[in-house]
Amino acid sequence: MTELAYLPDMPSAYVRSFRARVTALPPGSVVLDRTYFYPTGGGQPSDQGVLLLPDGSRAEVVDVRKSGPSVYHRIKAPPDVVRRLAVGSEVAGELDWERRHRHMRLHTAQHLLSALVFVRTRLRTQKANLGTSGATIDLEGPLPPDAVDPLATEFAESVASPRPVSIRLIPRAEWEANPTSERSGLVPLPPQVDPVRVVEIDARDICPCGGTHVRSTGEIGAVRLAPPAHRPDGTTRWSFSLSTSAPSTPTA
């Protein structure tokens, strides 16, 4: 079992390096007892980075996937480095911070945009996908053309006048006692999730989510919204990208 150490609170998403013990060595991969590497899921790509052995050898982490209770860190390393990895040994993990922070900015931007769309049009987000520097949201219906410019203005204002982003863990029963009709997203919670990890953008959005996020909407930076694309099935795909480098960020 791998502890998902980035989950409990907002500062955990800002951890760039950590130590952990090797618990298993599946072919081409390393399983750790704890990790800050985000595994692919929820529309968010995995983190990348390196694992450092005690002798200074490096194994590149090229992909991270969750399988049951374990997280598989797929590595790329010379054969002699792979042979020196051993169950029970300690390694140091270092995240590719530029990649991680882009995903954090994009994921928070997605929550913000989905919430603004829902408040103005009552359209919910069916799914979201994050890429290298851009993302998409798929809305359940056609986005009214006269809503696009006001939504872009509201989004820019929420970045220019930053709103705090926070994480809470709520018992499943308490979460389900609240009206789910006010959620901006349509993705159902898996039945085994308890407690529910809730990401909240102050006065904008409350959404269950297992992804990594920035501390404030101001940390998103400027975003470029593409024209919405209306699809044959009646849904709308809205793409956006980060149009500036990341604002300076504190470490954990």
TILO-998728 format. One line per 5 residues: number of its first residue (from 1); for each residue z, x, y of N, C-alpha, C. Coordinates in Angstrom, 2 decimals, always signed. Layout:
N
NUM> Z X Y Z X Y Z X Y; ... .
//
This chain:
252
1> +0.00 +0.85 -1.20 +0.00 +0.00 +0.00 +0.00 +0.88 +1.24; -0.84 +0.53 +2.22 -0.92 +1.29 +3.45 -0.34 +0.49 +4.60; +0.62 +1.07 +5.31 +1.17 +0.43 +6.50 +0.15 +0.52 +7.63; -0.18 -0.63 +8.23 -1.10 -0.66 +9.37 -0.28 -0.41 +10.63; -0.14 +0.84 +10.98 +0.82 +1.24 +12.02 +0.37 +0.87 +13.42 .
6> -0.90 +0.51 +13.60 -1.40 +0.13 +14.92 -1.08 -1.32 +15.27; -0.55 -2.09 +14.31 -0.41 -3.54 +14.48 +0.79 -4.02 +15.31; +1.99 -3.44 +15.20 +3.19 -4.14 +15.67 +3.25 -4.46 +17.16; +2.74 -3.58 +18.00 +2.89 -3.79 +19.44 +1.74 -3.12 +20.18; +1.69 -3.34 +21.48 +0.59 -2.78 +22.27 +0.59 -1.25 +22.31 .
11> +1.74 -0.56 +22.49 +1.70 +0.90 +22.52 +1.12 +1.53 +21.26; +1.25 +0.85 +20.12 +0.76 +1.42 +18.86 -0.76 +1.62 +18.88; -1.47 +0.81 +19.66 -2.92 +0.95 +19.74 -3.33 +2.21 +20.48; -2.39 +2.82 +21.21 -2.70 +4.00 +22.01 -2.31 +5.31 +21.32; -1.81 +5.23 +20.08 -1.46 +6.43 +19.33 -2.75 +7.12 +18.88 .
16> -2.89 +8.38 +19.24 -4.13 +9.10 +18.94 -3.99 +10.05 +17.75; -2.76 +10.46 +17.43 -2.56 +11.35 +16.29 -1.25 +10.98 +15.59; -1.18 +11.24 +14.30 -0.03 +10.83 +13.51 +0.02 +11.65 +12.23; +1.15 +11.57 +11.53 +1.31 +12.22 +10.23 +1.52 +11.15 +9.15; +1.01 +11.41 +7.98 +1.14 +10.47 +6.87 +1.03 +11.22 +5.55 .
21> +1.40 +10.53 +4.47 +1.31 +11.14 +3.14 +0.17 +10.51 +2.34; -0.49 +11.34 +1.56 -1.57 +10.89 +0.69 -0.96 +10.16 -0.50; -1.42 +8.93 -0.75 -0.90 +8.15 -1.89 -1.93 +7.98 -3.00; -3.20 +8.18 -2.68 -4.25 +8.06 -3.71 -5.50 +8.76 -3.20; -6.33 +9.19 -4.16 -7.58 +9.89 -3.83 -8.74 +9.28 -4.60 .
26> -9.17 +8.06 -4.22 -10.38 +7.50 -4.85 -11.58 +8.40 -4.52; -12.64 +8.35 -5.31 -13.80 +9.20 -5.05 -14.31 +9.06 -3.62; -14.33 +10.18 -2.90 -14.86 +10.20 -1.54 -13.94 +9.66 -0.48; -12.71 +9.28 -0.86 -11.82 +8.63 +0.10 -10.39 +9.15 -0.04; -9.59 +8.84 +0.99 -8.17 +9.16 +0.98 -7.40 +7.91 +1.36 .
31> -6.37 +7.58 +0.59 -5.46 +6.48 +0.91 -4.15 +7.09 +1.40; -3.64 +6.60 +2.52 -2.41 +7.11 +3.12 -1.32 +6.06 +3.05; -0.06 +6.51 +3.18 +1.03 +5.55 +3.18 +1.11 +4.77 +4.49; +0.54 +5.34 +5.55 +0.49 +4.65 +6.85 -0.72 +5.18 +7.60; -1.28 +4.35 +8.47 -2.45 +4.80 +9.22 -2.54 +4.11 +10.56 .
36> -3.10 +4.84 +11.53 -3.45 +4.27 +12.83 -4.96 +4.07 +12.94; -5.70 +4.44 +11.90 -7.14 +4.20 +11.88 -7.38 +2.71 +11.62; -8.17 +2.09 +12.48 -8.48 +0.67 +12.29 -9.59 +0.53 +11.25; -9.37 -0.29 +10.19 -10.43 -0.52 +9.21 -11.36 -1.63 +9.67; -12.63 -1.53 +9.35 -13.61 -2.54 +9.74 -13.11 -3.94 +9.40 .
41> -13.24 -4.86 +10.37 -12.83 -6.24 +10.12 -12.73 -7.03 +11.40; -12.90 -8.35 +11.28 -12.78 -9.22 +12.44 -13.83 -8.96 +13.50; -14.99 -8.45 +13.09 -16.04 -8.15 +14.06 -15.89 -6.81 +14.74; -14.81 -6.08 +14.44 -14.57 -4.78 +15.08 -14.88 -3.66 +14.10; -15.71 -2.67 +14.52 -16.01 -1.54 +13.63 -14.78 -0.67 +13.39 .
46> -14.85 +0.15 +12.36 -13.73 +1.02 +12.04 -13.62 +2.18 +13.02; -12.43 +2.75 +13.05 -12.24 +4.01 +13.76 -12.85 +5.15 +12.97; -13.02 +6.27 +13.64 -13.41 +7.53 +13.00 -12.50 +8.62 +13.53; -12.62 +9.82 +12.97 -11.78 +10.91 +13.42 -11.70 +11.99 +12.36; -10.52 +12.63 +12.22 -10.36 +13.69 +11.24 -8.98 +13.60 +10.59 .
51> -8.89 +14.14 +9.38 -7.62 +14.40 +8.71 -7.46 +15.92 +8.64; -6.28 +16.41 +9.06 -6.00 +17.84 +9.08 -5.02 +18.17 +7.96; -5.40 +19.11 +7.09 -4.52 +19.56 +6.03 -3.53 +20.58 +6.58; -2.43 +20.83 +5.86 -1.43 +21.78 +6.35 -1.98 +23.18 +6.64; -3.03 +23.60 +5.91 -3.60 +24.93 +6.15 -4.61 +24.95 +7.28 .
56> -4.78 +23.81 +7.97 -5.71 +23.74 +9.09 -7.10 +23.25 +8.72; -7.36 +23.04 +7.44 -8.66 +22.52 +7.01 -8.85 +21.11 +7.55; -10.12 +20.73 +7.77 -10.43 +19.45 +8.36 -11.33 +18.63 +7.44; -11.01 +17.34 +7.33 -11.87 +16.39 +6.63 -12.25 +15.31 +7.64; -13.53 +15.13 +7.86 -14.00 +14.15 +8.83 -13.86 +12.74 +8.25 .
61> -13.25 +11.84 +9.01 -13.14 +10.43 +8.61 -14.36 +9.70 +9.19; -15.26 +9.26 +8.32 -16.52 +8.68 +8.78 -16.53 +7.16 +8.69; -15.59 +6.59 +7.93 -15.53 +5.14 +7.81 -14.15 +4.78 +7.26; -13.68 +3.58 +7.61 -12.37 +3.13 +7.15 -12.51 +1.68 +6.70; -12.04 +1.39 +5.49 -12.15 +0.03 +4.94 -10.84 -0.37 +4.30 .
66> -10.53 -1.65 +4.37 -9.33 -2.18 +3.71 -9.74 -2.80 +2.38; -8.97 -2.50 +1.34 -9.21 -3.08 +0.03 -7.87 -3.51 -0.52; -7.63 -4.83 -0.53 -6.32 -5.32 -0.93 -5.26 -4.77 +0.02; -4.17 -4.22 -0.51 -3.12 -3.71 +0.36 -3.35 -2.28 +0.84; -4.44 -1.65 +0.42 -4.69 -0.24 +0.73 -5.83 -0.08 +1.73 .
71> -5.77 +1.01 +2.50 -6.83 +1.36 +3.44 -7.50 +2.64 +2.94; -8.81 +2.58 +2.76 -9.58 +3.71 +2.26 -10.22 +4.43 +3.44; -9.86 +5.70 +3.63 -10.47 +6.54 +4.66 -11.57 +7.35 +3.98; -12.81 +6.97 +4.21 -13.92 +7.71 +3.59 -14.12 +9.01 +4.35; -14.18 +10.10 +3.63 -14.21 +11.41 +4.29 -15.49 +12.17 +3.98 .
76> -15.77 +13.12 +4.87 -16.86 +14.07 +4.69 -16.25 +15.45 +4.91; -16.29 +16.27 +3.86 -15.66 +17.59 +3.92 -16.26 +18.49 +2.86; -16.19 +19.82 +3.05 -16.66 +20.76 +2.01 -15.86 +20.57 +0.72; -16.47 +20.84 -0.43 -15.79 +20.65 -1.72 -14.44 +21.36 -1.82; -14.33 +22.56 -1.24 -13.07 +23.29 -1.36 -11.95 +22.60 -0.58 .
81> -12.29 +21.92 +0.52 -11.30 +21.17 +1.29 -10.87 +19.93 +0.49; -11.84 +19.24 -0.10 -11.52 +18.05 -0.89 -10.60 +18.42 -2.04; -10.83 +19.58 -2.67 -9.99 +20.01 -3.80 -8.55 +20.28 -3.36; -8.34 +20.63 -2.10 -6.99 +20.94 -1.63 -6.20 +19.69 -1.26; -6.86 +18.55 -1.19 -6.13 +17.31 -0.95 -5.37 +16.93 -2.22 .
86> -4.12 +16.51 -2.05 -3.30 +16.19 -3.22 -2.41 +15.00 -2.91; -2.23 +14.14 -3.91 -1.32 +13.01 -3.77 +0.09 +13.54 -3.49; +0.72 +12.98 -2.48 +2.06 +13.40 -2.09 +2.08 +14.39 -0.95; +0.93 +15.00 -0.66 +0.89 +15.98 +0.44 +0.81 +15.26 +1.78; +1.22 +15.97 +2.83 +1.19 +15.41 +4.18 -0.07 +15.87 +4.90 .
91> -0.68 +14.96 +5.63 -1.83 +15.29 +6.46 -1.58 +14.74 +7.86; -2.32 +15.27 +8.80 -2.28 +14.75 +10.18 -3.59 +14.04 +10.45; -3.49 +12.85 +11.01 -4.69 +12.10 +11.39 -4.92 +12.18 +12.88; -6.16 +12.37 +13.27 -6.52 +12.38 +14.69 -7.70 +11.43 +14.88; -7.51 +10.44 +15.76 -8.55 +9.45 +16.01 -9.57 +9.96 +17.01 .
96> -10.80 +9.53 +16.84 -11.82 +9.70 +17.88 -11.45 +8.71 +18.98; -10.75 +9.21 +20.01 -10.17 +8.31 +21.00 -11.24 +7.61 +21.83; -12.32 +8.29 +22.16 -13.37 +7.65 +22.97 -13.92 +6.42 +22.24; -14.16 +6.56 +20.95 -14.67 +5.43 +20.16 -13.63 +4.31 +20.09; -12.37 +4.67 +19.76 -11.31 +3.67 +19.66 -11.15 +2.91 +20.96 .
101> -11.13 +3.64 +22.09 -10.89 +2.98 +23.37 -12.04 +2.07 +23.77; -13.28 +2.45 +23.43 -14.42 +1.55 +23.67 -14.22 +0.24 +22.92; -13.79 +0.33 +21.67 -13.57 -0.89 +20.89 -12.44 -1.73 +21.47; -11.39 -1.09 +21.95 -10.28 -1.81 +22.57 -10.76 -2.56 +23.81; -11.54 -1.88 +24.65 -12.07 -2.50 +25.87 -12.98 -3.67 +25.54 .
106> -13.89 -3.45 +24.56 -14.83 -4.50 +24.18 -14.10 -5.70 +23.58; -13.08 -5.45 +22.75 -12.41 -6.55 +22.08 -11.64 -7.41 +23.09; -10.97 -6.75 +24.04 -10.27 -7.52 +25.07 -11.26 -8.26 +25.95; -12.40 -7.63 +26.26 -13.43 -8.30 +27.04 -13.95 -9.54 +26.31; -14.09 -9.44 +24.99 -14.56 -10.59 +24.20 -13.57 -11.74 +24.27 .
111> -12.27 -11.44 +24.11 -11.26 -12.49 +24.21 -11.31 -13.16 +25.58; -11.43 -12.34 +26.62 -11.45 -12.87 +27.97 -12.67 -13.77 +28.19; -13.85 -13.30 +27.80 -15.06 -14.09 +28.00 -15.01 -15.39 +27.20; -14.57 -15.31 +25.94 -14.46 -16.52 +25.11 -13.52 -17.53 +25.74; -12.40 -17.05 +26.29 -11.44 -17.95 +26.92 -12.00 -18.61 +28.17 .
116> -12.69 -17.83 +28.99 -13.26 -18.39 +30.22 -14.33 -19.42 +29.90; -15.15 -19.14 +28.89 -16.18 -20.10 +28.48 -15.53 -21.39 +28.00; -14.47 -21.27 +27.21 -13.82 -22.45 +26.66 -13.20 -23.32 +27.76; -12.54 -22.69 +28.70 -11.89 -23.45 +29.79 -12.93 -24.20 +30.61; -14.07 -23.55 +30.87 -15.08 -24.17 +31.75 -15.96 -25.16 +31.01 .
121> -16.29 -24.89 +29.74 -17.30 -25.71 +29.06 -16.77 -26.39 +27.79; -15.58 -26.00 +27.32 -14.99 -26.46 +26.05 -15.77 -25.95 +24.83; -16.69 -25.03 +25.02 -17.39 -24.42 +23.89 -16.52 -23.34 +23.28; -16.43 -23.35 +21.94 -15.64 -22.34 +21.26 -16.52 -21.24 +20.68; -15.91 -20.11 +20.45 -16.60 -18.96 +19.88 -16.54 -19.04 +18.35 .
126> -17.72 -19.09 +17.72 -17.78 -19.13 +16.26 -17.49 -17.77 +15.64; -18.02 -16.73 +16.25 -17.76 -15.38 +15.79 -18.09 -14.40 +16.90; -17.57 -13.19 +16.77 -17.83 -12.13 +17.72 -18.11 -10.84 +16.95; -18.97 -10.00 +17.50 -19.28 -8.72 +16.89 -19.28 -7.63 +17.95; -18.59 -6.53 +17.66 -18.54 -5.39 +18.57 -19.43 -4.28 +18.03 .
131> -20.10 -3.59 +18.94 -20.93 -2.46 +18.56 -20.43 -1.18 +19.20; -21.34 -0.24 +19.44 -20.96 +1.04 +20.01 -20.48 +0.89 +21.45; -21.25 +0.19 +22.27 -20.86 +0.02 +23.67 -21.07 -1.41 +24.15; -21.45 -2.30 +23.23 -21.67 -3.69 +23.60 -21.17 -4.63 +22.53; -21.23 -5.93 +22.82 -20.72 -6.93 +21.90 -21.45 -8.24 +22.11 .
136> -21.25 -9.17 +21.18 -21.82 -10.51 +21.30 -20.76 -11.54 +20.94; -20.87 -12.71 +21.57 -20.12 -13.88 +21.11 -21.13 -14.96 +20.78; -20.90 -15.67 +19.68 -21.73 -16.79 +19.28 -20.97 -18.08 +19.58; -21.49 -18.87 +20.49 -20.85 -20.12 +20.91 -21.37 -21.28 +20.08; -20.55 -22.29 +19.89 -20.88 -23.40 +18.98 -21.97 -24.33 +19.52 .
141> -22.35 -24.20 +20.77 -23.36 -25.09 +21.33 -24.10 -24.43 +22.49; -24.98 -25.17 +23.15 -25.74 -24.60 +24.28 -24.85 -24.40 +25.50; -24.95 -23.24 +26.10 -24.19 -22.93 +27.31 -24.95 -23.48 +28.51; -24.34 -24.39 +29.31 -25.04 -24.94 +30.48 -25.49 -23.84 +31.43; -26.74 -23.86 +31.88 -27.24 -22.81 +32.77 -26.42 -22.66 +34.04 .
146> -25.89 -23.78 +34.57 -25.15 -23.70 +35.82 -23.74 -23.13 +35.63; -23.36 -22.83 +34.38 -22.03 -22.24 +34.13 -22.08 -20.72 +34.09; -23.26 -20.14 +33.97 -23.37 -18.69 +33.74 -22.86 -17.89 +34.93; -23.36 -18.17 +36.13 -22.94 -17.40 +37.30 -21.45 -17.57 +37.61; -20.89 -18.79 +37.59 -19.45 -18.92 +37.81 -18.61 -18.17 +36.77 .
151> -19.07 -18.16 +35.51 -18.34 -17.44 +34.47 -18.38 -15.93 +34.72; -19.53 -15.42 +35.14 -19.64 -14.00 +35.46 -18.71 -13.63 +36.61; -18.61 -14.51 +37.61 -17.72 -14.27 +38.74 -16.27 -14.27 +38.30; -15.89 -15.25 +37.48 -14.51 -15.33 +36.99 -14.15 -14.10 +36.16; -15.10 -13.66 +35.35 -14.83 -12.47 +34.53 -14.58 -11.26 +35.42 .
156> -15.46 -11.05 +36.39 -15.32 -9.90 +37.30 -13.99 -9.97 +38.05; -13.58 -11.17 +38.45 -12.32 -11.31 +39.18 -11.13 -10.97 +38.30; -11.21 -11.32 +37.02 -10.11 -11.03 +36.09 -9.98 -9.53 +35.82; -11.07 -8.79 +35.99 -11.03 -7.33 +35.84 -10.57 -6.68 +37.14; -11.08 -7.20 +38.27 -10.73 -6.62 +39.57 -9.27 -6.87 +39.94 .
161> -8.74 -8.02 +39.52 -7.33 -8.34 +39.72 -6.68 -8.39 +38.35; -6.24 -7.23 +37.84 -5.86 -7.11 +36.43 -4.76 -8.07 +35.99; -4.94 -8.56 +34.77 -3.95 -9.42 +34.12 -3.41 -8.68 +32.90; -2.09 -8.71 +32.68 -1.53 -8.00 +31.52 -1.96 -8.63 +30.20; -2.07 -7.79 +29.18 -2.39 -8.22 +27.83 -1.20 -7.84 +26.95 .
166> -0.74 -8.77 +26.13 +0.45 -8.51 +25.32 +0.23 -8.95 +23.88; +1.10 -8.47 +23.00 +1.05 -8.81 +21.57 +2.41 -9.36 +21.16; +2.39 -10.47 +20.41 +3.61 -11.05 +19.85 +3.38 -11.35 +18.38; +4.46 -11.26 +17.61 +4.43 -11.68 +16.21 +5.20 -12.99 +16.10; +4.52 -14.05 +15.62 +5.10 -15.39 +15.59 +5.10 -15.90 +14.14 .
171> +6.20 -16.47 +13.68 +6.20 -17.06 +12.33 +5.05 -18.06 +12.18; +4.45 -18.07 +11.01 +3.29 -18.94 +10.76 +3.62 -20.40 +11.08; +4.78 -20.86 +10.65 +5.16 -22.26 +10.87 +5.25 -22.57 +12.36; +5.75 -21.62 +13.13 +5.86 -21.85 +14.58 +4.48 -21.92 +15.22; +3.57 -21.03 +14.77 +2.21 -21.05 +15.32 +1.51 -22.36 +14.99 .
176> +1.65 -22.82 +13.75 +0.94 -24.03 +13.34 +1.54 -25.29 +13.97; +2.75 -25.19 +14.53 +3.34 -26.33 +15.23 +2.71 -26.55 +16.59; +1.97 -25.55 +17.08 +1.30 -25.67 +18.38 -0.08 -26.29 +18.17; -0.61 -26.98 +19.21 -1.93 -27.61 +19.07 -3.04 -26.58 +18.91; -3.72 -26.58 +17.78 -4.80 -25.63 +17.56 -6.08 -26.05 +18.29 .
181> -6.11 -27.28 +18.83 -7.32 -27.74 +19.51 -7.59 -26.97 +20.79; -6.57 -26.26 +21.32 -6.74 -25.53 +22.56 -7.17 -24.09 +22.36; -7.48 -23.71 +21.13 -7.93 -22.35 +20.86 -9.38 -22.17 +21.24; -9.70 -20.99 +21.78 -11.08 -20.71 +22.18 -11.94 -20.27 +21.00; -11.32 -19.95 +19.86 -12.07 -19.47 +18.71 -12.02 -20.44 +17.55 .
186> -13.04 -20.36 +16.68 -13.13 -21.25 +15.53 -12.83 -20.56 +14.21; -12.58 -19.25 +14.23 -12.32 -18.53 +12.98 -10.94 -18.92 +12.46; -10.85 -19.46 +11.25 -9.54 -19.90 +10.71 -8.68 -18.71 +10.32; -7.37 -18.92 +10.37 -6.43 -17.89 +9.92 -6.43 -17.83 +8.40; -6.52 -16.64 +7.81 -6.37 -16.54 +6.35 -5.02 -17.09 +5.92 .
191> -4.94 -17.73 +4.78 -3.71 -18.40 +4.36 -2.53 -17.46 +4.17; -2.79 -16.17 +3.89 -1.68 -15.25 +3.60 -1.07 -14.65 +4.87; -1.64 -14.92 +6.04 -1.15 -14.30 +7.28 +0.16 -14.94 +7.73; +1.22 -14.18 +7.73 +2.53 -14.63 +8.20 +3.44 -13.39 +8.31; +3.88 -13.03 +9.52 +3.73 -13.76 +10.78 +2.33 -13.64 +11.36 .
196> +2.08 -14.43 +12.39 +0.79 -14.42 +13.08 +0.88 -13.44 +14.26; -0.06 -12.53 +14.30 -0.13 -11.58 +15.43 -0.97 -12.23 +16.53; -0.34 -12.48 +17.66 -0.99 -13.21 +18.75 -1.24 -12.26 +19.92; -2.48 -12.23 +20.36 -2.86 -11.45 +21.54 -2.99 -12.42 +22.71; -2.28 -12.11 +23.79 -2.25 -13.01 +24.95 -2.71 -12.28 +26.21 .
201> -3.70 -12.87 +26.87 -4.11 -12.43 +28.21 -3.45 -13.37 +29.20; -2.60 -12.83 +30.04 -1.78 -13.65 +30.93 -2.61 -14.71 +31.66; -2.22 -15.98 +31.45 -2.84 -17.14 +32.11 -4.31 -17.31 +31.77; -4.79 -16.66 +30.71 -6.20 -16.77 +30.36 -6.42 -17.17 +28.90; -5.70 -16.53 +27.96 -6.02 -16.76 +26.55 -4.83 -16.43 +25.66 .
206> -4.68 -17.20 +24.60 -3.72 -16.92 +23.54 -4.48 -17.07 +22.23; -4.57 -15.97 +21.45 -5.45 -16.01 +20.29 -4.88 -15.14 +19.17; -4.84 -15.65 +17.93 -4.43 -14.80 +16.81 -5.50 -13.74 +16.54; -5.07 -12.49 +16.36 -6.05 -11.42 +16.21 -5.37 -10.18 +15.63; -6.07 -9.49 +14.74 -5.54 -8.26 +14.16 -6.19 -7.01 +14.72 .
211> -6.98 -7.15 +15.80 -7.69 -6.00 +16.35 -6.87 -5.22 +17.37; -7.48 -4.18 +17.91 -6.83 -3.34 +18.91 -7.32 -3.74 +20.31; -6.40 -3.69 +21.28 -6.69 -4.17 +22.62 -6.10 -3.26 +23.68; -6.63 -3.39 +24.91 -6.08 -2.64 +26.04 -4.91 -3.41 +26.64; -4.10 -2.70 +27.45 -2.89 -3.28 +28.01 -3.16 -4.24 +29.17 .
216> -4.34 -4.14 +29.77 -4.62 -4.92 +30.97 -6.12 -5.16 +31.07; -6.49 -6.31 +31.63 -7.92 -6.59 +31.81 -8.57 -5.58 +32.75; -7.77 -4.96 +33.63 -8.34 -3.95 +34.52 -8.85 -2.73 +33.78; -8.33 -2.50 +32.57 -8.74 -1.35 +31.77 -10.08 -1.57 +31.09; -10.56 -2.81 +31.09 -11.88 -3.09 +30.52 -12.96 -2.36 +31.30 .
221> -12.82 -2.34 +32.64 -13.86 -1.79 +33.48 -14.98 -2.80 +33.70; -15.99 -2.39 +34.42 -17.11 -3.29 +34.72 -17.89 -3.61 +33.44; -18.33 -4.86 +33.34 -19.09 -5.33 +32.17 -20.40 -5.93 +32.64; -21.46 -5.63 +31.92 -22.78 -6.17 +32.23 -23.07 -7.32 +31.27; -23.22 -8.52 +31.80 -23.51 -9.71 +30.99 -25.02 -9.93 +30.93 .
226> -25.57 -10.01 +29.73 -26.99 -10.31 +29.56 -27.22 -11.80 +29.70; -28.44 -12.24 +29.93 -28.71 -13.68 +29.95 -28.39 -14.29 +28.59; -27.71 -15.43 +28.54 -27.40 -16.07 +27.25 -28.68 -16.43 +26.50; -28.64 -16.28 +25.19 -29.79 -16.61 +24.35 -29.49 -17.88 +23.57; -30.29 -18.93 +23.81 -30.11 -20.18 +23.08 -30.90 -20.10 +21.78 .
231> -30.23 -20.44 +20.68 -30.78 -20.22 +19.36 -31.29 -21.53 +18.77; -32.21 -21.45 +17.78 -32.81 -22.66 +17.21 -31.80 -23.64 +16.61; -30.65 -23.14 +16.16 -29.65 -24.03 +15.55 -28.75 -24.71 +16.58; -29.05 -24.50 +17.87 -28.28 -25.15 +18.92 -27.12 -24.33 +19.44; -26.85 -23.18 +18.83 -25.77 -22.32 +19.30 -26.29 -21.38 +20.39 .
236> -25.37 -20.64 +20.99 -25.72 -19.69 +22.05 -25.13 -18.33 +21.72; -25.94 -17.30 +21.82 -25.44 -15.93 +21.68 -25.43 -15.27 +23.06; -24.25 -14.78 +23.44 -24.11 -14.12 +24.74 -23.70 -12.68 +24.50; -24.52 -11.77 +24.98 -24.28 -10.34 +24.80 -23.74 -9.73 +26.08; -22.92 -8.70 +25.91 -22.44 -7.97 +27.08 -22.21 -6.52 +26.69 .
241> -22.13 -5.65 +27.69 -21.93 -4.23 +27.43 -21.03 -3.64 +28.50; -20.42 -2.53 +28.16 -19.60 -1.81 +29.12 -20.52 -1.02 +30.03; -20.40 -1.24 +31.34 -21.34 -0.58 +32.26 -20.74 +0.58 +33.01; -19.49 +0.93 +32.73 -18.86 +2.09 +33.37 -18.08 +2.87 +32.33; -17.76 +4.10 +32.66 -16.87 +4.87 +31.79 -15.48 +4.26 +31.86 .
246> -14.66 +4.61 +30.90 -13.33 +4.00 +30.81 -12.44 +4.44 +31.97; -11.67 +3.51 +32.52 -10.62 +3.91 +33.47 -9.63 +4.83 +32.75; -8.92 +5.64 +33.53 -7.93 +6.54 +32.91 -6.85 +5.70 +32.22; -6.41 +6.18 +31.06 -5.43 +5.42 +30.28 -4.27 +6.29 +29.89; -3.06 +5.70 +29.86 -1.90 +6.45 +29.39 -1.90 +6.56 +27.90 .
251> -1.23 +7.56 +27.36 -1.04 +7.64 +25.93 +0.19 +6.85 +25.54; +0.40 +6.69 +24.24 +1.55 +5.91 +23.77 +2.86 +6.60 +24.12 .
//
